């Protein structure tokens, strides 16, 4: 799953998430938000951006399993 698909899917399921890139460090990902606390975060090194979308979905599913009951992930 691409990162844009993952972010759109989590938005649809009302789960806050984010990402931030650093030229030398890779990509920083998180689930949650500043007001309600970040529940999970990771840093993926350069060359591993393709894993970022799946990390967001996997962590969201672990933290909020109730949000994944019902319709499957949208194909878009």
KOLKOL-864406 format. One record per residue: residue in one letter; residue number from 1; x, y, z of N, C-alpha, C in turn. Coordinates in steps of 0.05 Angstrom, whole numbers, always signed. Layout:
<pts>
@res=A, n=NUM, nx=X, ny=Y, nz=Z, cax=X, cay=Y, caz=Z, cx=X, cy=Y, cz=Z;
...
</pts>
This chain:
<pts>
@res=X, n=1, nx=+17, ny=-23, nz=+0, cax=+0, cay=+0, caz=+0, cx=+18, cy=+25, cz=+0;
@res=X, n=2, nx=+11, ny=+44, nz=-17, cax=+27, cay=+68, caz=-18, cx=+20, cy=+86, cz=+6;
@res=X, n=3, nx=+38, ny=+105, nz=+11, cax=+33, cay=+123, caz=+34, cx=+8, cy=+140, cz=+30;
@res=X, n=4, nx=+3, ny=+149, nz=+6, cax=-22, cay=+165, caz=+2, cx=-47, cy=+148, cz=+5;
@res=X, n=5, nx=-46, ny=+123, nz=-3, cax=-69, cay=+105, caz=+1, cx=-73, cy=+101, cz=+31;
@res=X, n=6, nx=-52, ny=+97, nz=+46, cax=-54, cay=+92, caz=+75, cx=-65, cy=+116, cz=+89;
@res=X, n=7, nx=-55, ny=+140, nz=+83, cax=-64, cay=+164, caz=+96, cx=-94, cy=+168, cz=+90;
@res=X, n=8, nx=-102, ny=+164, nz=+65, cax=-130, cay=+167, caz=+58, cx=-148, cy=+147, cz=+73;
@res=X, n=9, nx=-138, ny=+123, nz=+75, cax=-153, cay=+102, caz=+89, cx=-156, cy=+108, cz=+119;
@res=X, n=10, nx=-134, ny=+117, nz=+131, cax=-136, cay=+123, caz=+160, cx=-154, cy=+148, cz=+164;
@res=X, n=11, nx=-153, ny=+167, nz=+146, cax=-170, cay=+190, caz=+148, cx=-200, cy=+181, cz=+147;
@res=X, n=12, nx=-206, ny=+163, nz=+128, cax=-233, cay=+152, caz=+126, cx=-242, cy=+138, cz=+151;
@res=X, n=13, nx=-223, ny=+126, nz=+165, cax=-229, cay=+112, caz=+190, cx=-226, cy=+130, cz=+215;
@res=X, n=14, nx=-221, ny=+155, nz=+210, cax=-219, cay=+176, caz=+231, cx=-196, cy=+170, cz=+250;
@res=X, n=15, nx=-173, ny=+162, nz=+239, cax=-149, cay=+158, caz=+254, cx=-128, cy=+178, cz=+244;
@res=X, n=16, nx=-118, ny=+194, nz=+263, cax=-99, cay=+215, caz=+256, cx=-71, cy=+202, cz=+252;
@res=X, n=17, nx=-57, ny=+212, nz=+232, cax=-30, cay=+203, caz=+227, cx=-15, cy=+225, cz=+213;
@res=X, n=18, nx=+11, ny=+221, nz=+209, cax=+27, cay=+240, caz=+195, cx=+54, cy=+230, cz=+187;
@res=X, n=19, nx=+67, ny=+246, nz=+170, cax=+93, cay=+239, caz=+161, cx=+109, cy=+264, cz=+156;
@res=X, n=20, nx=+135, ny=+261, nz=+158, cax=+153, cay=+284, caz=+154, cx=+179, cy=+272, cz=+143;
@res=X, n=21, nx=+190, ny=+285, nz=+123, cax=+215, cay=+275, caz=+111, cx=+238, cy=+292, cz=+119;
@res=X, n=22, nx=+261, ny=+279, nz=+121, cax=+287, cay=+292, caz=+126, cx=+306, cy=+282, cz=+105;
@res=X, n=23, nx=+319, ny=+301, nz=+92, cax=+336, cay=+294, caz=+69, cx=+357, cy=+273, cz=+77;
@res=X, n=24, nx=+369, ny=+275, nz=+100, cax=+390, cay=+256, caz=+108, cx=+380, cy=+233, cz=+125;
@res=X, n=25, nx=+356, ny=+235, nz=+137, cax=+348, cay=+215, caz=+156, cx=+325, cy=+197, cz=+146;
@res=X, n=26, nx=+312, ny=+204, nz=+125, cax=+290, cay=+187, caz=+115, cx=+263, cy=+199, cz=+121;
@res=X, n=27, nx=+245, ny=+182, nz=+130, cax=+217, cay=+191, caz=+135, cx=+208, cy=+184, cz=+163;
@res=X, n=28, nx=+197, ny=+203, nz=+176, cax=+186, cay=+200, caz=+204, cx=+156, cy=+197, cz=+201;
@res=X, n=29, nx=+145, ny=+176, nz=+213, cax=+117, cay=+169, caz=+212, cx=+105, cy=+168, cz=+240;
@res=X, n=30, nx=+80, ny=+175, nz=+242, cax=+67, cay=+173, caz=+268, cx=+37, cy=+168, cz=+266;
@res=X, n=31, nx=+26, ny=+156, nz=+287, cax=-3, cay=+152, caz=+290, cx=-11, cy=+169, cz=+315;
@res=X, n=32, nx=-32, ny=+184, nz=+313, cax=-41, cay=+201, caz=+335, cx=-36, cy=+230, cz=+327;
@res=X, n=33, nx=-38, ny=+248, nz=+346, cax=-34, cay=+276, caz=+341, cx=-24, cy=+290, cz=+365;
@res=X, n=34, nx=-16, ny=+315, nz=+362, cax=-4, cay=+331, caz=+384, cx=-23, cy=+334, cz=+407;
@res=X, n=35, nx=-49, ny=+340, nz=+402, cax=-68, cay=+345, caz=+423, cx=-75, cy=+320, cz=+439;
@res=X, n=36, nx=-77, ny=+297, nz=+425, cax=-85, cay=+273, caz=+439, cx=-62, cy=+253, cz=+443;
@res=X, n=37, nx=-38, ny=+262, nz=+438, cax=-14, cay=+246, caz=+441, cx=-9, cy=+228, cz=+417;
@res=X, n=38, nx=+16, ny=+226, nz=+410, cax=+24, cay=+208, caz=+389, cx=+25, cy=+180, cz=+402;
@res=X, n=39, nx=+11, ny=+161, nz=+389, cax=+9, cay=+134, caz=+400, cx=+32, cy=+116, cz=+391;
@res=X, n=40, nx=+42, ny=+121, nz=+367, cax=+64, cay=+105, caz=+356, cx=+80, cy=+122, cz=+336;
@res=X, n=41, nx=+106, ny=+119, nz=+335, cax=+122, cay=+133, caz=+315, cx=+146, cy=+116, cz=+308;
@res=X, n=42, nx=+156, ny=+121, nz=+284, cax=+180, cay=+107, caz=+274, cx=+194, cy=+125, cz=+255;
@res=X, n=43, nx=+219, ny=+118, nz=+250, cax=+236, cay=+131, caz=+230, cx=+245, cy=+110, cz=+211;
@res=X, n=44, nx=+238, ny=+113, nz=+185, cax=+248, cay=+94, caz=+165, cx=+271, cy=+108, cz=+149;
@res=X, n=45, nx=+292, ny=+94, nz=+145, cax=+315, cay=+106, caz=+131, cx=+309, cy=+110, cz=+101;
@res=X, n=46, nx=+325, ny=+126, nz=+88, cax=+323, cay=+130, caz=+60, cx=+324, cy=+103, cz=+46;
@res=X, n=47, nx=+309, ny=+100, nz=+25, cax=+309, cay=+74, caz=+11, cx=+287, cy=+55, cz=+21;
@res=X, n=48, nx=+273, ny=+63, nz=+42, cax=+252, cay=+46, caz=+53, cx=+224, cy=+60, cz=+53;
@res=X, n=49, nx=+222, ny=+81, nz=+36, cax=+196, cay=+95, caz=+35, cx=+173, cy=+78, cz=+27;
@res=X, n=50, nx=+178, ny=+58, nz=+11, cax=+156, cay=+40, caz=+2, cx=+143, cy=+25, cz=+25;
@res=X, n=51, nx=+156, ny=+23, nz=+47, cax=+145, cay=+9, caz=+71, cx=+128, cy=+27, cz=+88;
@res=X, n=52, nx=+129, ny=+53, nz=+83, cax=+116, cay=+72, caz=+101, cx=+85, cy=+69, cz=+102;
@res=X, n=53, nx=+72, ny=+65, nz=+80, cax=+43, cay=+62, caz=+80, cx=+35, cy=+37, cz=+96;
@res=X, n=54, nx=+49, ny=+15, nz=+92, cax=+41, cay=-9, caz=+106, cx=+46, cy=-6, cz=+136;
@res=X, n=55, nx=+68, ny=+8, nz=+144, cax=+73, cay=+13, caz=+172, cx=+49, cy=+28, cz=+185;
@res=X, n=56, nx=+40, ny=+49, nz=+171, cax=+17, cay=+65, caz=+182, cx=-7, cy=+47, cz=+186;
@res=X, n=57, nx=-14, ny=+31, nz=+166, cax=-38, cay=+13, caz=+168, cx=-34, cy=-7, cz=+190;
@res=X, n=58, nx=-11, ny=-20, nz=+191, cax=-6, cay=-41, caz=+211, cx=-7, cy=-30, cz=+240;
@res=X, n=59, nx=+5, ny=-7, nz=+244, cax=+4, cay=+6, caz=+271, cx=-24, cy=+15, cz=+278;
@res=X, n=60, nx=-38, ny=+27, nz=+259, cax=-65, cay=+36, caz=+265, cx=-83, cy=+12, cz=+272;
@res=X, n=61, nx=-79, ny=-10, nz=+258, cax=-95, cay=-35, caz=+263, cx=-88, cy=-45, cz=+291;
@res=X, n=62, nx=-63, ny=-44, nz=+299, cax=-55, cay=-53, caz=+325, cx=-67, cy=-36, cz=+347;
@res=X, n=63, nx=-66, ny=-9, nz=+343, cax=-75, cay=+10, caz=+363, cx=-105, cy=+13, cz=+364;
@res=X, n=64, nx=-118, ny=+11, nz=+341, cax=-147, cay=+16, caz=+340, cx=-161, cy=-7, cz=+324;
@res=X, n=65, nx=-160, ny=-31, nz=+335, cax=-172, cay=-54, caz=+321, cx=-202, cy=-50, cz=+314;
@res=X, n=66, nx=-216, ny=-35, nz=+332, cax=-244, cay=-31, caz=+327, cx=-250, cy=-15, cz=+302;
@res=X, n=67, nx=-231, ny=+1, nz=+294, cax=-235, cay=+18, caz=+269, cx=-233, cy=+1, cz=+244;
@res=X, n=68, nx=-223, ny=-24, nz=+247, cax=-219, cay=-41, caz=+224, cx=-240, cy=-64, cz=+222;
@res=X, n=69, nx=-261, ny=-62, nz=+239, cax=-283, cay=-81, caz=+238, cx=-302, cy=-70, cz=+217;
@res=X, n=70, nx=-311, ny=-87, nz=+199, cax=-330, cay=-77, caz=+179, cx=-318, cy=-79, cz=+152;
@res=X, n=71, nx=-324, ny=-58, nz=+135, cax=-314, cay=-59, caz=+107, cx=-284, cy=-61, cz=+106;
@res=X, n=72, nx=-275, ny=-75, nz=+86, cax=-246, cay=-78, caz=+81, cx=-234, cy=-52, cz=+73;
@res=X, n=73, nx=-208, ny=-51, nz=+72, cax=-194, cay=-27, caz=+63, cx=-203, cy=-20, cz=+35;
@res=X, n=74, nx=-208, ny=+5, nz=+29, cax=-217, cay=+13, caz=+3, cx=-194, cy=+9, cz=-18;
@res=X, n=75, nx=-201, ny=+0, nz=-42, cax=-181, cay=-5, caz=-62, cx=-169, cy=+20, cz=-74;
@res=X, n=76, nx=-180, ny=+43, nz=-68, cax=-170, cay=+68, caz=-80, cx=-146, cy=+79, cz=-66;
</pts>
